Each structure stands twice: as structure tokens, then as C-alpha cells.
Amino acid sequence: MARPAALAGAVVVAAAALWAVAAWWLWQTAVPDGVRLPDVGPEEVVAQPQLGEAESFERFLRWSYVASALVLIAAFAVYARYGYAFVKESAAGRIGTGMLLGMLGLALVWLVQVPFGLLDLWWQRRHDVSELGYLDWIFLNWWALGAEFLFVCLALLIVMGLAGPLGNWWWIPGAAVFVGLAALLTFVSPYLIPGQTEAHPALVEEADRLAEEQGLEPIPIRIQEVDSWESPNAAATGLGPTRRIILWNTLVDNFDQDETAVVLAHELGHHSKDHLWKNLAWYALFALPGAFLIAWLTRRRGGMREPAAVPLALLVLVVLQVLALPLQNAITRNMEAEADWVALETTRDAEAAGELWQGFAEQALADPSPPTWSYLLFDTHPSMAKRVAMVEAWRERND
């Protein structure tokens, strides 16, 4: 008996070591090790009285998110306790019943999240960050719900299908399938974003020049019309032949050519540093242990082969997502910081970069230096104070 236990322990240790090595490799960036960011106070990014308004604005959204997460976990805890009772009334078969329970869980998510979403929209409209109407928001939320509905059905179909012949070992091929689906979604994502139009030829020419500086082939540039939002934004999307840079019209219309060039260089940096591929690798590192934990914790309900395990699996999934959020956000902040550095190295324009981040903070009403606990738990990007500090560090290093 001792030998199998020792062997299992050795396998776990080896797997953990491989995970740590892979995570260390993915964490490495082009930001030089010797770079130290100077202290930049929030008042150096946003002047009063807007600074106080930004802090108040984000404080409300921050606690709204905390409340919604706690309510969601509580609702799923109740659903995990009593949801399996629906199994007795279903004649849809094993997988069909599991998918039905998944859809009921999704409806629960919607019922819990809609009040908080409408409350957040009211707060954004009050501060002139958004002009989106409440009915428009509900309509868009229904579209998002439809996408989640399809994903949940597909996920349960895969998991319960694999669990039939494989039992509690479904998590090994299941994790690989989910990574493949994530790669497919990333590949097609540029075609799922609405409201895209052709960029101005001068902007395309500038993007092509910056791409060449970073060793990239020209990448298509698109403008997304988002007139309901006042804040600026941009995104790098796609893989291989579907790669694309998408700029919100609120950015192109409100920032000058040099500042827009910094944004282009930043988004191109995501492609030149393979951040979308790295995101998939990070997803794989989380998917494998996550699938294992779901398989292990649902054994009390017969494992994922049984529909009765679905409500409990949804609870475990939500809790794992909340627990993993700080680490996932740290990963994205690390890549965003690298893209900021690449943008500085490409444009060599510290003045435009500093003005850009100050303008972002003002227009998005972003707290330039949020509380540490909030920053670690919720922020996917470096704070605006840290981004301005990186500009100063780059300037000092290159002067």
C-alpha cells in the first residue's frame, strides 16, 4: 500500500514542479530587471476635484462587484444544495438533464447579476461615463446570456459525455478540449466584435510602420463605434491570420496622433510578445487543476456522469474563478506592463505616453492609485499612477 501512495505523491510533486517551471517561463517579460518605478502620487495623474470624483466613482463599482460576487456564491450554494431535486422530474436523459440543470444555473446567474449590472450602469450614467440606455443594456445582456448559454451547453455535453466511459478521469481529456475551445474562440473573436469600420489610411500607415519596428507583418486596424461610452479603449485580438487591432472611436476622436501611436504600439506589443498565445498557455495551466478539482469534489454526487452533480460543479467553478481572480489579474497586469514598455521602446515618445495615460484616467474617471487590496484583487491593468511611473522610469533610463 505504501508504494502506490508514494508513487502518487511523486507524480503530484513532479506535476507541481512542471507547473511552476511553466508559470515562471510565461511570467518573463521584456521589461529590464533593473527597472524601478518611481513613486507617482495620484494628484500627479489627475488633478482635484476630478481626483476625488474618480476615487468615489470607482469605490462604488468596487463594492458593487464584491457584493455581487458574494450574492452569486450564496445563490449557487443554495442551488448546489437543492438543485439536484429537479433531476427527479426530468425525462430528458442523463446528459439532457445535466444540460437542463446547467441552464437553470445560468438563469440564476442572470437573475443575480442583472440588478447589480443595472445599478452599475446607473452610476456610470450619473458620472457621464456611459450614455447606454437601460433597455439597450438589457438587450446586450441577453446577447451575452445567449453566448454563455451555448458555452454552458457545450461544456456540459463534453464533460458528461467524457464522464460516461471515463468516470472521474474525464478531467484529463476534458481540460485539453477546453483549451482547444479557448484557442478557437480567440481565433474567431475578431469577427464577433460588432460595429467595426475601416481605419483612416494615415492611421493604417502609422500602424504598419510601428509593426515593422516590432518585427511584425502589417496587422489590420479597425475602429469600433461605441458612442454610448465616453471612456477610450483598444484591444489586440485574434491569432495568426485573424490578428487584428481594434480601437474605440472614443480614443481616435479624443487623442492626438502621437498619443494614438502609443496605443497602437501597445496593442501591437501584445502580438509581438505573443500575449494571446501566452493567455492560452496560462488558461491551460489553470484548466487542468481546475478540472481535477471539479471531478474530485463532485464525487459525492456520483461524479460528472450524474446530472445531480451539475449544481455542485457550478458552485465549485464559481468559487474557483473567484479564488483565482487575483492571480489571473496579476498575470494580465504583467503582460500589460510589458506592452507599455514595448510601446515606449517603439515610439521613443515618453511625453506622448505620459499624456496618454493621464488622458485615459480623466476620460474613464479611473482612480489613478486604488487601494492595494482592490488593486491586487480586481485590476487587470497597472494603475494609471504605475503607468505614468513606468514612463518616468523609461525616460530616466534613456536620458
N, C-alpha and C positions, 0 to 999 in steps of 0.2 A: 504493500500500500504506500510505503514511503517513496518508492521510485516514481510512480506516476505523479504524485504530488510534487516531488522535486522537479520532475520534467516540466510540469505545468508552470511551476514558479520560474524556471529558467526561460521558458517561452515568453512569459509575461515580461520579465526583465529585458530580454532581447528586443521584444516589440517596443517597450518603452524607450529603450536606448535608440532604436531606429527612428522612432517618432521625434525624439529630442534632436537627433542629428539633422533630420529633415527640416524641423522647425528652425534650427539655428541657421541652416543654409538659406532658407526662404527669408529669414529676417534681415540678411545682409543687404545693405544699400550702398548707393554711390556717394552718400554724404560722408566726407572725410572724418575719420575717427577723432581727429584733434579739434573739431569744431565745437565751440562752446557758445551757447546762445546768451547774449547779454540780457539783463533784466529790462523789460519794457513794460511800463505801467499802463493800465487800461486808458488813463487820461491822455497818453501819448498816441493812442489809436483813435479814440472817439472823444470829442470834447463834451463838456457839460453844456446844456442839460440833457443832450441826447444819450450820454452815458448812463444816467440814472434811468431813463426810459428803457434803454436796451436791457439793463440788468433786471428791471421789473418785468419786461416782456418775456424774457427767457425764463425767469423764475417761475412764472405761471405755467408755461409749457412744460417745464422740467417736472414740477409736482403733479401736473395733469398726467404725464406719462407714468410716473411712479404709481399714482392711484389706479390708472387703467391696467397696469401690469398686475398689481395686487388683486384687483377685482377679477381679472381674467383667470389668474391662477386659482382663486377661490371658486369661481364658476366651474372650472374644469375639475377641481377636486370633488365637487358635488356630482358632476356628470360621471366621473370615474367611479363614484360610489354607487350611483343608482342607474346610470345609463344602460347598463347591460340588461336591465329589465325589459327593454324593447326587443331583445332577442327572442323572447318567448312569443311575441306577437307577430313575428316576421315569417313569411313563407318564401323569402327571396333566395334561399340557399345560403351556403356558408359565406362565399365571397360577396354576394349581393347584400346580405345582411350587414356584413362588415362595412361595405361602402355606404349603406344607409346610415349606420351609426357615425361614420365619418362626416357625412353631410349634415347630420344633426349637430355634431360638434362644430362644424363650420358656421352653421346658423347661430349657434351660441356665441361664437367669436363676434359675429356681426352685431348681435343684439347688445353685447357688452361694449364693443368699441364705438358704435355709432354715436351714443351720447357724448363720449369724450371727444370724438372727432368733430362733432358739431360745435362743442364748446371751444375747442382749439381754433376752429375757423372763425367763430365769433370774435375771439381775442385777436386774431390776425387782421380781421376786417376793421376792428376798432382801432388798431395801430397802423392802418393803411399799408400793411404788408401784403395783403391779398384783396382782390376785388371779386373773387369767385363767389357766385351765389349759392345759397344753401341747397336749392333743388339741383343745381349743377353738381355740387359736391356729392349729393346722394346718388345722382346718376353715375358719376365717375366711380363712386364707391361700389355700385352694383357691377360695373365692368370689372373692377378689381376682384370682387367677390366671385364673379364668373370664372376668372382665371384661377383663383385659388380652388374653386370647386373642381375644375378639371385636374389640377395638380393633385388634390387630395384623392380623387377617384383613381387616378393613375397610380399614385403611390400605394394605395391600399390594394389595388389589383396586383401590383408587382409583389408587395410584401406577403400578402395572403396566398398568392399563387406559389411563391417560393416556399412558404412555410408548410404548404401541404405535403410535398415529398421530403423536404429537408428538416422539418421540425424547427427546433430552436437554433439551428445552424444557418437559417436563412440570411442572417445579417452579413455574412461574408460576401456572397454574390450580390445581395441587396445593396450594400454600400457601393459596390462597383457600378451597379446600374444607376444609382442616384448621381454618382459623379458624372457618368455619361450623359444623363439628362441635363445636369447643370451645364456641361460643356455645350450641349445642343442649344440650350436656352441662351447662353452667352453668344453663340454663333449667330442666332437669328434675331437677337434683341434689337439691332439697329432698325429692323423692319417692323417692329412692334411699337415704336415711338411715334405718336401722331403729330401732325402739324409741321412737318419738315418742309423747308423750301431751300432752293439753291442759294449758296453764299455769293456775295459780290466778288467779281473776278479779282479785285485787288486783295481781298481777304484770302482767297484761294492761293494767289501768288505768294503772299506772305507765309501762308501755312506750308506751301511746298518748299520755300527757302529754309524755314525752320526745321522741316522734316529732314532735308538734306544735311543740315548741321548735325542732326542726331543720328545720321546713318540710316534713315528710313526712306522707303519709296513714298511717293505722294499718297496721302490718305484723304479721302473725300471729306469735305467740310459741309455741314448742313446747319441751317438756322431753324430753331423751333419756335413757333409763335406761341407765347404763353402770356398773353396780355392780362390775364386775370391775376398775375403775380408781379409784385414790384421788385422782388429781390432778383439779383443776377445769378446765373448758374451755367455750368457746362459739364460735358461728360465725354469720356472715351468709351466707346462700345465696340463690340464685335471681335472676331478672331480671324486671322488670315485674310481671305478675300473679302470678308464683310466688315473689316475695320472701318471705323468712322469717328469723326469728332463732331459733336453736336453742341452748338452754342445757343443759349436762350437769346431771344431778341432783346430782352431787358438788359442783357450785357452789351450786345453790339451797339444798341441805341444810346447807352449812357456812359460808355467808357471810350477814351480816345484810342488812336491806332496803336500807340506804344503799349498801353495797358492791355489791350486786346491781344497783342502779340505775346505778352507774358502768359495769358490764359492759354493761348494756342500752344505755346512751348510746354506749359504744364501738362496739358492733355496729351500732347504728343509724347511727353516723357512717360506717361503710363504705358504707351505702346512700345516705346524704345526700350523700356526696362521690363517688358513682359509682365506687367502687373496683372493683366486679365488672366494670363496663364497661371501666374502665382496665386491668384484668388482661387482658381480651381484646385490647385495643389493644396492650399490651406483648407478648402472645403473637404477634400479627400481626407486630410488629417483629422478633421472633426467628425466626418461622416462615419468612419469605421468604428471608433469607440462609442459614438452616439448610437449607432445601430445595435452594437453589442449590448449597451445598457438597456435599450428598449426591449431587446429579446430576453435579457436576463430578468428584468423587473416585471415583465408580463407573464412569466411562467406561472404565477399564482392563479392566473385566469385561463390557463391552458395554452399559453403562448399565442403568437400571432396567427396560428392556424385557426383559432377560435374567434368568432365575432365578439364574444364577451370581453376580449382583451383590448378591443379598439378604443373605448373610452379611456382606459388606463394608459394606453400607449400615447394618446393625445396629451394627457396630463404630463407624462414623462417628457414628451417632446417639448412642450411649452416651458417646463421648468428648466430643461437643459438649455434651451435657447436663451432664457433669462440669465442663467448662471454663466453661459459662455459669452454673453454680450460684452463684458469689459475686455476680455482677451481679444475678441474679434475686432472691437473698436481700436484697441492698441495696434493691431496688425494693420488696419486701414490707415490709421494716423501715421504709421511708419512709412507706408508707401506714398501717402500724400506729401509727407515731408521730403521724401526723395524726389518726387515730381516737382516740388517747389525748388529744390536745389538744381535739378536739371534745367528748369526754366531760367534760373539765374545764370547758369553756365552757358546756356544757349543764347539768350538775349543780351547778356552783359549789361543789363539796364536796371540797376538797383533802384533808381529813383522811380521809374515806372512801376516796379514791383511793389515798393512801399506804398505808393499812392493807390495802387490797385487794391491791396488788402484793406487799407483804410476806407476806400470807397465801398468795398464789399460789406464791411462792418456797418457803415452808415446806412446803406440801402436795405440790407437784410435785417437791420435792427438787432445785430448779433452782439451778445455780451463778449467783449474782447478778451476778458480774463475770467472765465466762470469758476465757481468753487471747485476745489480739487476733486472732491468726491463725485461731483457731477461730470467733470471733465473725464475722469477715469471710467465712469460707468456708461456715459451716453454719447460722448463726442466722437464722431467718425473722422474729423479733420483736426489738425492742430488749431489751437485758438488763434484768433487774429493777432493777439499780442505775440504769440510764439512765431507766427509767420513774419511779422514785422521784425522780430528779433533775428530771424534767420537772414533776412535781407541785410541787417546791420552786420551780422557775423560774416556774411559773404563779402560785403563791402570792405570790412576791416582786413579780411584775408587777402583780398585782391588789390587793395590800395598799397 
